[in-house]
Structures are given as structure tokens and as C-alpha cells.
Amino acid sequence: MTNSADDKLAEPQNNGHSVHSLRETLARLEHDQWCEWSRSLAESEALEPARLAAWRERWVPYAELSEADKDLDRAYADRVIQLLERSGMTLTSEKGRAEGR
């Protein structure tokens, strides 16, 4: 997997990202990380055939995942966003940007 999201993790208000696009960037990064981890585990351990088959179906670029699978990655992205907000970062929403906030 490529690390396509690496340069897209700066604060949204500094580079024009909305919270939604930050969420998708973080979700894509989470998926990339999971693919690397799960492939490494599959190479080093004997996994149940059903588990391995399910993982192989998900070893695709983030854009090709079902919405249900993307939502699993988005849940982790939401946790990161909540952590950033609790640490004092101000994240802008698309609506807020449109209204000049």
C-alpha cells in the first residue's frame, strides 16, 4: 500500500481541509496501516482460512472498499479527530468554511 495520506495530515484550517476531508484522509491512512499490519501477520502466522479470505477481500485501495468497510476506518478517524479537538485544535467544518468561519 502507498502512504498517499502522509502529506495530508496538517491542521485543516491551515491547508483548506474540511473536517470531512480530514476524516477521509485519516480513514484512508488507517486502512493503509491495517493492510500493512494484516499482510505482515498473514505472512508470519497461520491464520484461519476464513479470516484470511475475508482479509484478502479488503486488501484493496480505500476507494474500492464498501461503504460499510469504510465506516470501520472512519470510526478510527473520528477518534483521532476527537483527540485533536480535546487537545485544543480548532477544526473547521465545510459549513463553517462556507460561512467564513
SEMI-943460 format. One record per atom (N, C-alpha, C): residue number from 1; x, y, z. Coordinates in Angstrom, 3 decimals. Layout:
N
@nr NUM	x X	y Y	z Z $
...
***
This chain:
101
@nr 1	x 0.832	y -1.183	z 0.000 $
@nr 1	x 0.000	y 0.000	z 0.000 $
@nr 1	x 0.875	y 1.245	z 0.000 $
@nr 2	x 0.410	y 2.248	z -0.652 $
@nr 2	x 1.135	y 3.512	z -0.642 $
@nr 2	x 0.685	y 4.335	z 0.546 $
@nr 3	x 1.488	y 5.279	z 0.923 $
@nr 3	x 1.139	y 6.176	z 2.011 $
@nr 3	x 0.626	y 7.477	z 1.435 $
@nr 4	x -0.438	y 7.403	z 0.659 $
@nr 4	x -0.986	y 8.548	z -0.035 $
@nr 4	x -1.467	y 9.644	z 0.896 $
@nr 5	x -1.744	y 9.328	z 2.136 $
@nr 5	x -2.301	y 10.317	z 3.046 $
@nr 5	x -1.233	y 11.038	z 3.857 $
@nr 6	x 0.036	y 10.639	z 3.738 $
@nr 6	x 1.069	y 11.176	z 4.603 $
@nr 6	x 1.152	y 12.692	z 4.620 $
@nr 7	x 1.112	y 13.356	z 3.468 $
@nr 7	x 1.269	y 14.805	z 3.487 $
@nr 7	x -0.031	y 15.544	z 3.715 $
@nr 8	x -1.110	y 14.852	z 4.013 $
@nr 8	x -2.412	y 15.493	z 4.139 $
@nr 8	x -2.890	y 15.559	z 5.589 $
@nr 9	x -1.999	y 15.469	z 6.551 $
@nr 9	x -2.429	y 15.373	z 7.931 $
@nr 9	x -2.277	y 16.674	z 8.716 $
@nr 10	x -1.981	y 17.776	z 8.056 $
@nr 10	x -1.842	y 19.054	z 8.742 $
@nr 10	x -3.204	y 19.556	z 9.206 $
@nr 11	x -3.187	y 20.606	z 10.046 $
@nr 11	x -4.437	y 21.176	z 10.525 $
@nr 11	x -5.304	y 21.627	z 9.366 $
@nr 12	x -6.598	y 21.324	z 9.403 $
@nr 12	x -7.473	y 21.673	z 8.292 $
@nr 12	x -7.529	y 23.164	z 8.010 $
@nr 13	x -7.519	y 24.022	z 9.050 $
@nr 13	x -7.644	y 25.441	z 8.777 $
@nr 13	x -6.388	y 26.010	z 8.121 $
@nr 14	x -5.272	y 25.313	z 8.200 $
@nr 14	x -4.037	y 25.811	z 7.597 $
@nr 14	x -3.864	y 25.397	z 6.147 $
@nr 15	x -4.552	y 24.364	z 5.714 $
@nr 15	x -4.354	y 23.919	z 4.337 $
@nr 15	x -5.662	y 23.751	z 3.576 $
@nr 16	x -6.747	y 24.259	z 4.107 $
@nr 16	x -8.012	y 24.223	z 3.383 $
@nr 16	x -8.790	y 22.936	z 3.520 $
@nr 17	x -8.336	y 22.002	z 4.319 $
@nr 17	x -9.087	y 20.753	z 4.509 $
@nr 17	x -10.295	y 21.013	z 5.369 $
@nr 18	x -11.387	y 20.404	z 5.030 $
@nr 18	x -12.556	y 20.413	z 5.901 $
@nr 18	x -12.441	y 19.236	z 6.853 $
@nr 19	x -13.264	y 19.240	z 7.881 $
@nr 19	x -13.274	y 18.104	z 8.804 $
@nr 19	x -13.616	y 16.827	z 8.041 $
@nr 20	x -14.536	y 16.940	z 7.083 $
@nr 20	x -14.911	y 15.757	z 6.295 $
@nr 20	x -13.718	y 15.209	z 5.517 $
@nr 21	x -12.965	y 16.067	z 4.854 $
@nr 21	x -11.829	y 15.555	z 4.077 $
@nr 21	x -10.723	y 15.061	z 5.001 $
@nr 22	x -10.560	y 15.694	z 6.172 $
@nr 22	x -9.594	y 15.199	z 7.150 $
@nr 22	x -10.013	y 13.804	z 7.606 $
@nr 23	x -11.307	y 13.635	z 7.848 $
@nr 23	x -11.823	y 12.331	z 8.270 $
@nr 23	x -11.521	y 11.273	z 7.215 $
@nr 24	x -11.767	y 11.578	z 5.962 $
@nr 24	x -11.490	y 10.619	z 4.886 $
@nr 24	x -9.990	y 10.351	z 4.753 $
@nr 25	x -9.173	y 11.375	z 4.917 $
@nr 25	x -7.719	y 11.192	z 4.852 $
@nr 25	x -7.250	y 10.280	z 5.974 $
@nr 26	x -7.739	y 10.531	z 7.182 $
@nr 26	x -7.367	y 9.686	z 8.315 $
@nr 26	x -7.889	y 8.262	z 8.152 $
@nr 27	x -9.095	y 8.110	z 7.622 $
@nr 27	x -9.652	y 6.773	z 7.389 $
@nr 27	x -8.822	y 6.015	z 6.359 $
@nr 28	x -8.406	y 6.706	z 5.311 $
@nr 28	x -7.567	y 6.076	z 4.290 $
@nr 28	x -6.225	y 5.668	z 4.889 $
@nr 29	x -5.664	y 6.514	z 5.728 $
@nr 29	x -4.403	y 6.194	z 6.396 $
@nr 29	x -4.579	y 4.988	z 7.320 $
@nr 30	x -5.674	y 4.944	z 8.047 $
@nr 30	x -5.968	y 3.791	z 8.915 $
@nr 30	x -6.061	y 2.514	z 8.096 $
@nr 31	x -6.731	y 2.584	z 6.950 $
@nr 31	x -6.849	y 1.403	z 6.093 $
@nr 31	x -5.473	y 0.960	z 5.591 $
@nr 32	x -4.656	y 1.914	z 5.161 $
@nr 32	x -3.300	y 1.582	z 4.693 $
@nr 32	x -2.505	y 0.897	z 5.804 $
@nr 33	x -2.603	y 1.437	z 7.012 $
@nr 33	x -1.901	y 0.864	z 8.159 $
@nr 33	x -2.400	y -0.540	z 8.433 $
@nr 34	x -3.719	y -0.741	z 8.402 $
@nr 34	x -4.288	y -2.061	z 8.655 $
@nr 34	x -3.830	y -3.057	z 7.591 $
@nr 35	x -3.802	y -2.626	z 6.337 $
@nr 35	x -3.354	y -3.531	z 5.263 $
@nr 35	x -1.921	y -3.983	z 5.502 $
@nr 36	x -1.056	y -3.048	z 5.871 $
@nr 36	x 0.338	y -3.410	z 6.138 $
@nr 36	x 0.434	y -4.381	z 7.310 $
@nr 37	x -0.287	y -4.084	z 8.395 $
@nr 37	x -0.252	y -4.941	z 9.572 $
@nr 37	x -0.808	y -6.327	z 9.260 $
@nr 38	x -1.979	y -6.384	z 8.618 $
@nr 38	x -2.629	y -7.677	z 8.388 $
@nr 38	x -1.841	y -8.525	z 7.387 $
@nr 39	x -1.236	y -7.905	z 6.391 $
@nr 39	x -0.392	y -8.672	z 5.460 $
@nr 39	x 0.828	y -9.228	z 6.164 $
@nr 40	x 1.423	y -8.422	z 7.016 $
@nr 40	x 2.587	y -8.887	z 7.777 $
@nr 40	x 2.210	y -10.057	z 8.679 $
@nr 41	x 1.070	y -9.945	z 9.340 $
@nr 41	x 0.608	y -11.025	z 10.201 $
@nr 41	x 0.305	y -12.280	z 9.392 $
@nr 42	x -0.317	y -12.113	z 8.240 $
@nr 42	x -0.657	y -13.254	z 7.389 $
@nr 42	x 0.590	y -13.973	z 6.882 $
@nr 43	x 1.669	y -13.221	z 6.697 $
@nr 43	x 2.919	y -13.840	z 6.245 $
@nr 43	x 3.638	y -14.578	z 7.362 $
@nr 44	x 3.424	y -14.147	z 8.607 $
@nr 44	x 4.203	y -14.710	z 9.706 $
@nr 44	x 3.448	y -15.733	z 10.558 $
@nr 45	x 2.121	y -15.785	z 10.420 $
@nr 45	x 1.333	y -16.694	z 11.247 $
@nr 45	x 0.344	y -17.476	z 10.396 $
@nr 46	x -0.028	y -18.631	z 10.888 $
@nr 46	x -1.052	y -19.436	z 10.218 $
@nr 46	x -2.422	y -18.938	z 10.670 $
@nr 47	x -3.135	y -18.330	z 9.762 $
@nr 47	x -4.462	y -17.807	z 10.079 $
@nr 47	x -5.535	y -18.768	z 9.594 $
@nr 48	x -6.695	y -18.680	z 10.218 $
@nr 48	x -7.821	y -19.484	z 9.753 $
@nr 48	x -8.123	y -19.108	z 8.311 $
@nr 49	x -8.411	y -20.079	z 7.461 $
@nr 49	x -8.679	y -19.778	z 6.048 $
@nr 49	x -9.800	y -18.758	z 5.839 $
@nr 50	x -10.850	y -18.825	z 6.657 $
@nr 50	x -11.962	y -17.874	z 6.500 $
@nr 50	x -11.520	y -16.455	z 6.825 $
@nr 51	x -10.719	y -16.309	z 7.869 $
@nr 51	x -10.210	y -14.978	z 8.234 $
@nr 51	x -9.313	y -14.436	z 7.141 $
@nr 52	x -8.414	y -15.269	z 6.644 $
@nr 52	x -7.500	y -14.844	z 5.589 $
@nr 52	x -8.278	y -14.447	z 4.329 $
@nr 53	x -9.292	y -15.197	z 3.992 $
@nr 53	x -10.109	y -14.875	z 2.812 $
@nr 53	x -10.818	y -13.534	z 2.993 $
@nr 54	x -11.344	y -13.288	z 4.183 $
@nr 54	x -12.021	y -12.015	z 4.449 $
@nr 54	x -11.029	y -10.858	z 4.374 $
@nr 55	x -9.833	y -11.059	z 4.894 $
@nr 55	x -8.815	y -10.011	z 4.834 $
@nr 55	x -8.399	y -9.739	z 3.396 $
@nr 56	x -8.213	y -10.810	z 2.618 $
@nr 56	x -7.791	y -10.613	z 1.227 $
@nr 56	x -8.787	y -9.770	z 0.445 $
@nr 57	x -10.076	y -9.934	z 0.750 $
@nr 57	x -11.100	y -9.128	z 0.085 $
@nr 57	x -10.947	y -7.638	z 0.410 $
@nr 58	x -10.325	y -7.350	z 1.535 $
@nr 58	x -10.171	y -5.964	z 1.977 $
@nr 58	x -8.777	y -5.400	z 1.682 $
@nr 59	x -7.906	y -6.192	z 1.112 $
@nr 59	x -6.579	y -5.706	z 0.722 $
@nr 59	x -6.677	y -5.002	z -0.624 $
@nr 60	x -7.441	y -3.952	z -0.647 $
@nr 60	x -7.664	y -3.147	z -1.845 $
@nr 60	x -7.486	y -1.692	z -1.447 $
@nr 61	x -7.311	y -0.806	z -2.409 $
@nr 61	x -7.252	y 0.614	z -2.063 $
@nr 61	x -8.527	y 1.053	z -1.335 $
@nr 62	x -8.390	y 2.010	z -0.458 $
@nr 62	x -9.516	y 2.514	z 0.340 $
@nr 62	x -10.716	y 2.854	z -0.535 $
@nr 63	x -10.477	y 3.480	z -1.662 $
@nr 63	x -11.567	y 3.910	z -2.551 $
@nr 63	x -12.410	y 2.732	z -3.048 $
@nr 64	x -11.856	y 1.535	z -3.047 $
@nr 64	x -12.570	y 0.362	z -3.543 $
@nr 64	x -13.329	y -0.399	z -2.452 $
@nr 65	x -13.201	y 0.025	z -1.209 $
@nr 65	x -13.914	y -0.637	z -0.117 $
@nr 65	x -15.411	y -0.336	z -0.184 $
@nr 66	x -16.197	y -1.221	z 0.380 $
@nr 66	x -17.629	y -0.946	z 0.530 $
@nr 66	x -17.783	y 0.191	z 1.539 $
@nr 67	x -18.931	y 0.848	z 1.520 $
@nr 67	x -19.179	y 1.914	z 2.495 $
@nr 67	x -19.150	y 1.359	z 3.917 $
@nr 68	x -19.620	y 0.135	z 4.101 $
@nr 68	x -19.596	y -0.480	z 5.435 $
@nr 68	x -18.156	y -0.646	z 5.929 $
@nr 69	x -17.260	y -1.079	z 5.055 $
@nr 69	x -15.858	y -1.224	z 5.450 $
@nr 69	x -15.203	y 0.136	z 5.661 $
@nr 70	x -15.543	y 1.116	z 4.827 $
@nr 70	x -15.011	y 2.467	z 5.028 $
@nr 70	x -15.453	y 3.011	z 6.383 $
@nr 71	x -16.689	y 2.693	z 6.779 $
@nr 71	x -17.181	y 3.177	z 8.066 $
@nr 71	x -16.368	y 2.634	z 9.234 $
@nr 72	x -15.832	y 1.430	z 9.113 $
@nr 72	x -14.962	y 0.895	z 10.162 $
@nr 72	x -13.709	y 1.743	z 10.302 $
@nr 73	x -13.124	y 2.145	z 9.182 $
@nr 73	x -11.943	y 3.012	z 9.210 $
@nr 73	x -12.311	y 4.424	z 9.663 $
@nr 74	x -13.485	y 4.888	z 9.265 $
@nr 74	x -13.933	y 6.231	z 9.674 $
@nr 74	x -14.117	y 6.310	z 11.187 $
@nr 75	x -14.501	y 5.204	z 11.807 $
@nr 75	x -14.663	y 5.196	z 13.265 $
@nr 75	x -13.334	y 5.520	z 13.947 $
@nr 76	x -12.239	y 4.992	z 13.427 $
@nr 76	x -10.923	y 5.315	z 13.984 $
@nr 76	x -10.536	y 6.751	z 13.658 $
@nr 77	x -10.872	y 7.219	z 12.487 $
@nr 77	x -10.608	y 8.613	z 12.123 $
@nr 77	x -11.345	y 9.545	z 13.076 $
@nr 78	x -12.584	y 9.207	z 13.405 $
@nr 78	x -13.362	y 10.033	z 14.337 $
@nr 78	x -12.687	y 10.108	z 15.698 $
@nr 79	x -12.090	y 9.014	z 16.123 $
@nr 79	x -11.385	y 9.017	z 17.415 $
@nr 79	x -10.200	y 9.959	z 17.384 $
@nr 80	x -9.473	y 9.986	z 16.268 $
@nr 80	x -8.334	y 10.897	z 16.136 $
@nr 80	x -8.822	y 12.345	z 16.142 $
@nr 81	x -9.878	y 12.624	z 15.398 $
@nr 81	x -10.416	y 13.984	z 15.336 $
@nr 81	x -10.867	y 14.431	z 16.725 $
@nr 82	x -11.534	y 13.549	z 17.464 $
@nr 82	x -11.958	y 13.896	z 18.823 $
@nr 82	x -10.762	y 14.194	z 19.714 $
@nr 83	x -9.703	y 13.416	z 19.572 $
@nr 83	x -8.489	y 13.651	z 20.346 $
@nr 83	x -7.879	y 15.005	z 19.994 $
@nr 84	x -7.826	y 15.329	z 18.708 $
@nr 84	x -7.293	y 16.630	z 18.283 $
@nr 84	x -8.132	y 17.769	z 18.847 $
@nr 85	x -9.444	y 17.624	z 18.802 $
@nr 85	x -10.324	y 18.663	z 19.335 $
@nr 85	x -10.149	y 18.819	z 20.841 $
@nr 86	x -10.029	y 17.695	z 21.566 $
@nr 86	x -9.817	y 17.770	z 23.022 $
@nr 86	x -8.479	y 18.401	z 23.366 $
@nr 87	x -7.504	y 18.286	z 22.450 $
@nr 87	x -6.189	y 18.867	z 22.716 $
@nr 87	x -6.159	y 20.361	z 22.403 $
@nr 88	x -7.288	y 20.896	z 21.928 $
@nr 88	x -7.367	y 22.328	z 21.697 $
@nr 88	x -7.311	y 22.761	z 20.253 $
@nr 89	x -7.174	y 21.835	z 19.329 $
@nr 89	x -7.164	y 22.214	z 17.914 $
@nr 89	x -8.556	y 22.662	z 17.505 $
@nr 90	x -8.604	y 23.657	z 16.650 $
@nr 90	x -9.867	y 24.114	z 16.092 $
@nr 90	x -9.983	y 23.553	z 14.691 $
@nr 91	x -10.984	y 22.717	z 14.483 $
@nr 91	x -11.200	y 22.109	z 13.180 $
@nr 91	x -12.403	y 22.772	z 12.544 $
@nr 92	x -12.295	y 23.096	z 11.269 $
@nr 92	x -13.392	y 23.761	z 10.584 $
@nr 92	x -14.226	y 22.749	z 9.836 $
@nr 93	x -15.509	y 22.979	z 9.793 $
@nr 93	x -16.394	y 22.131	z 9.002 $
@nr 93	x -16.583	y 22.767	z 7.643 $
@nr 94	x -17.077	y 21.998	z 6.678 $
@nr 94	x -17.352	y 22.554	z 5.349 $
@nr 94	x -18.361	y 23.677	z 5.473 $
@nr 95	x -19.370	y 23.512	z 6.325 $
@nr 95	x -20.385	y 24.539	z 6.515 $
@nr 95	x -19.738	y 25.792	z 7.088 $
@nr 96	x -18.891	y 25.617	z 8.088 $
@nr 96	x -18.219	y 26.758	z 8.693 $
@nr 96	x -17.351	y 27.522	z 7.711 $
@nr 97	x -16.659	y 26.801	z 6.841 $
@nr 97	x -15.839	y 27.470	z 5.830 $
@nr 97	x -16.696	y 28.235	z 4.869 $
@nr 98	x -17.826	y 27.661	z 4.476 $
@nr 98	x -18.717	y 28.328	z 3.542 $
@nr 98	x -19.279	y 29.612	z 4.148 $
@nr 99	x -19.429	y 29.622	z 5.482 $
@nr 99	x -19.956	y 30.789	z 6.157 $
@nr 99	x -18.847	y 31.740	z 6.593 $
@nr 100	x -17.608	y 31.437	z 6.228 $
@nr 100	x -16.487	y 32.308	z 6.545 $
@nr 100	x -15.910	y 32.123	z 7.925 $
@nr 101	x -16.208	y 31.010	z 8.580 $
@nr 101	x -15.639	y 30.745	z 9.911 $
@nr 101	x -14.335	y 30.030	z 9.800 $
***
